[in-house]
């Protein structure tokens, strides 16, 4: 269950929060939203596709081939892939938006990570301002959120040029062939047929890195089948003793930092 609430002094001044120590919260996240700034690193780890909602497209990390199954989270809560989508690293915080379009820092109050003092970290300091730890997360999520608008604009441009088409994926695993539907991809043939004017328009919009990253990421589709087989084998051989969940500090590590300067942030 999820209960998203804005972080406020009235509601959270007397509370503390904890950093997550496991990616168990993402075990049912089969696709995770991405923004353009993430593509250089995301391309190296998993397939990237597009999902259509209403009349717009947005990119996602394809993390599983079945609903509610994230193949990149191990049974002990560890992230077993490479890059971790930014939409997961800010947990349990996220950015919300008011009716007027203003950004709000929110938190999932059902995450189990809100505590009573002295356990955990405070939301606010003695002056009533957000602590440095919370401000760091706010900046990170805010930059991701701002890059989302530019990402949606680029996707709109690509769709208008006829470059985004349905992508029905068939993956062969030990227990048979599995179909993954509802995703879209870049049509490389249509890309090569663009006239000079259309191609230049896409280039000037800085859309080409997104285009080529998505095409390159498709090589990881076979990896989903291998991860499915590995998960099945692991389940069959899992020891009776429940493994300890390691302490994770990957939420905002340097290796996962997004270089916002390349995207006008």
C-alpha positions in Angstrom: 0.0 0.0 0.0 1.2 3.5 -0.8 0.3 6.7 1.1 2.0 9.7 -0.5 2.0 12.9 1.6 3.8 16.2 1.3 6.7 16.7 3.7 5.6 19.5 6.1 6.6 20.9 9.5 3.1 20.3 10.8 3.2 16.7 9.8 6.8 15.6 10.1 8.7 18.0 12.5 8.3 15.5 15.3 9.2 12.5 13.1 12.4 11.0 11.8 13.1 9.0 8.6 15.4 6.2 7.6 17.4 5.5 4.4 16.3 2.3 2.8 18.6 -0.7 3.3 17.1 -3.0 0.7 15.5 -2.7 -2.7 12.7 -5.0 -1.6 10.3 -2.1 -2.2 11.0 -2.4 -5.9 10.5 -6.1 -6.2 7.2 -5.6 -8.0 8.4 -2.8 -10.3 8.6 -4.4 -13.7 9.2 -1.1 -15.5 10.6 2.1 -14.0 10.4 5.6 -15.6 13.6 7.1 -17.0 14.7 10.6 -18.1 17.1 11.5 -20.9 19.9 12.3 -18.5 20.0 8.7 -17.4 20.3 7.1 -20.8 24.1 6.9 -21.1 24.3 4.6 -18.0 20.9 3.0 -18.3 21.8 1.7 -21.8 24.5 -0.5 -20.3 22.2 -2.4 -17.9 18.8 -3.2 -19.3 16.4 -2.8 -22.2 14.8 0.6 -22.6 11.4 0.9 -24.1 8.6 3.5 -24.3 5.1 3.3 -22.8 2.2 5.2 -24.2 -0.3 6.8 -21.8 -3.1 8.8 -23.4 -1.5 10.5 -26.3 2.1 10.7 -25.0 5.1 8.4 -24.7 7.7 8.2 -22.0 10.8 6.0 -21.7 11.1 3.2 -19.1 13.6 0.7 -17.9 12.4 -2.8 -18.7 13.2 -4.7 -15.5 11.0 -7.8 -15.9 8.9 -9.8 -18.3 6.0 -10.5 -16.0 3.7 -8.0 -14.1 5.0 -7.3 -10.6 8.3 -9.1 -11.1 11.6 -7.1 -11.0 14.4 -9.4 -12.2 17.0 -6.9 -11.1 16.2 -7.3 -7.3 17.6 -10.4 -5.7 15.7 -12.4 -3.0 17.8 -10.7 -0.3 16.9 -7.2 -1.5 20.1 -6.5 -3.3 20.1 -4.8 -6.7 21.9 -7.3 -9.0 22.1 -5.2 -12.1 24.3 -2.2 -12.9 22.7 1.2 -13.1 19.7 1.9 -10.8 17.0 4.1 -12.2 16.8 7.5 -10.5 13.1 7.0 -9.8 14.0 4.3 -7.3 17.0 5.9 -5.7 15.1 8.6 -3.9 12.8 6.2 -2.1 10.8 6.8 0.1 10.8 10.4 -1.2 9.3 11.6 -4.5 8.3 14.8 -6.2 4.6 15.7 -6.3 2.9 18.6 -8.0 0.2 21.0 -6.9 -2.7 22.1 -9.1 -0.8 25.3 -9.8 2.2 23.3 -11.1 4.5 23.8 -8.1 6.8 21.0 -7.0 6.4 19.4 -3.6 8.7 17.0 -1.8 6.5 14.1 -0.7 7.1 10.8 1.1 5.5 7.4 1.2 4.2 7.2 4.7 3.5 3.5 4.3 7.2 2.7 3.4 8.0 1.7 7.0 10.8 4.2 7.0 9.2 7.0 9.1 10.2 6.6 12.7 10.0 8.2 16.1 13.1 10.0 17.5 15.8 9.2 18.3 15.8 6.5 15.7 16.5 7.7 12.2 17.3 11.1 10.8 15.3 14.3 11.3 13.3 16.0 8.5 13.9 19.5 9.9 16.7 21.2 11.8 16.4 23.3 14.9 15.5 26.4 12.8 12.6 24.6 11.1 14.5 24.1 7.8 15.0 20.9 5.9 18.1 19.1 7.0 21.1 18.8 4.6 20.3 15.1 4.0 16.7 15.9 3.0 17.8 18.9 0.9 20.2 16.7 -1.0 17.4 14.3 -1.9 15.2 17.2 -2.8 17.8 18.6 -5.3 18.3 15.2 -6.8 14.6 14.5 -7.3 14.0 18.0 -8.5 16.6 17.8 -11.2 15.2 14.5 -12.3 11.7 15.9 -12.4 12.8 18.9 -14.4 14.6 16.7 -17.0 11.3 14.8 -17.3 9.7 17.7 -19.2 12.5 17.8 -21.7 12.3 14.0 -22.1 8.5 14.1 -22.8 9.1 16.9 -25.4 11.7 14.7 -27.2 9.4 11.7 -27.2 6.6 13.8 -28.7 8.9 14.9 -31.5 10.0 11.3 -32.2 6.4 10.1 -32.2 5.4 12.9 -34.5 8.1 11.8 -36.9 6.7 8.3 -36.9 9.8 6.9 -35.2 8.1 5.2 -32.2 6.3 1.9 -33.0 4.9 -1.1 -31.0 7.5 -3.5 -29.7 6.2 -7.0 -29.0 9.1 -8.9 -27.3 9.3 -12.7 -27.3 11.8 -14.1 -24.8 12.9 -17.7 -24.6 13.4 -19.1 -21.1 13.8 -22.6 -19.7 10.0 -22.8 -19.0 9.1 -21.7 -22.5 8.6 -18.6 -24.6 7.3 -15.5 -22.9 5.7 -12.5 -24.6 6.1 -8.9 -23.3 3.5 -6.5 -24.7 2.6 -2.9 -24.3 6.1 -1.5 -25.0 7.3 0.6 -27.9 10.7 1.1 -29.6 12.5 3.2 -32.1 11.8 2.2 -35.7 15.4 2.2 -37.1 14.2 1.7 -40.7 12.0 4.8 -40.4 14.9 6.7 -38.9 17.1 5.9 -41.9 14.3 7.0 -44.3 14.0 10.5 -42.8 14.8 13.3 -45.2 17.6 15.7 -44.3 15.2 18.4 -42.9 13.5 15.9 -40.6 16.8 14.4 -39.4 18.3 17.8 -38.7 15.2 18.8 -36.7 15.7 15.7 -34.5 19.4 16.4 -34.2 18.9 20.0 -33.1 16.5 18.9 -30.4 19.2 16.7 -28.9 17.1 13.7 -29.5 19.7 11.5 -31.2 21.3 10.2 -28.0 17.9 9.0 -26.8 17.3 7.3 -30.2 20.6 5.5 -30.4 20.6 4.6 -26.7 17.2 2.9 -27.0 18.3 1.0 -30.1 21.5 -0.1 -28.4 19.8 -1.2 -25.2 17.7 -3.7 -27.1 20.6 -6.1 -27.0 19.8 -6.7 -23.3 16.5 -8.4 -24.1 18.2 -11.8 -24.0 19.5 -10.9 -20.5 15.9 -10.9 -19.2 15.5 -14.5 -20.3 18.8 -15.4 -18.5 17.7 -13.6 -15.3 14.4 -15.4 -15.4 16.2 -18.8 -15.6 18.6 -17.8 -12.9 15.7 -16.7 -10.6 13.9 -20.1 -11.1 17.1 -22.0 -10.4 17.8 -19.9 -7.3 14.3 -20.5 -6.0 14.8 -24.3 -6.4 18.2 -24.3 -4.6 17.7 -21.6 -2.0 19.0 -22.5 1.3 16.6 -22.9 4.2 18.3 -20.2 6.2 17.1 -16.7 5.2 20.0 -14.6 4.0 20.8 -11.4 5.9 19.9 -8.2 4.0 23.1 -6.2 3.5 23.3 -2.5 4.3 23.0 -0.7 1.0 24.4 2.8 0.4 23.8 3.0 -3.4 21.0 5.5 -3.3 23.0 8.5 -4.3 26.6 7.2 -4.8 29.1 9.0 -7.0 29.0 6.2 -9.6 25.3 6.7 -10.1 25.4 10.5 -10.2 23.8 12.1 -13.2 25.8 14.8 -15.0 23.0 17.4 -15.3 25.3 19.9 -16.9 25.0 18.1 -20.2 21.3 18.7 -20.2 21.2 22.3 -19.4 20.3 21.8 -15.8 
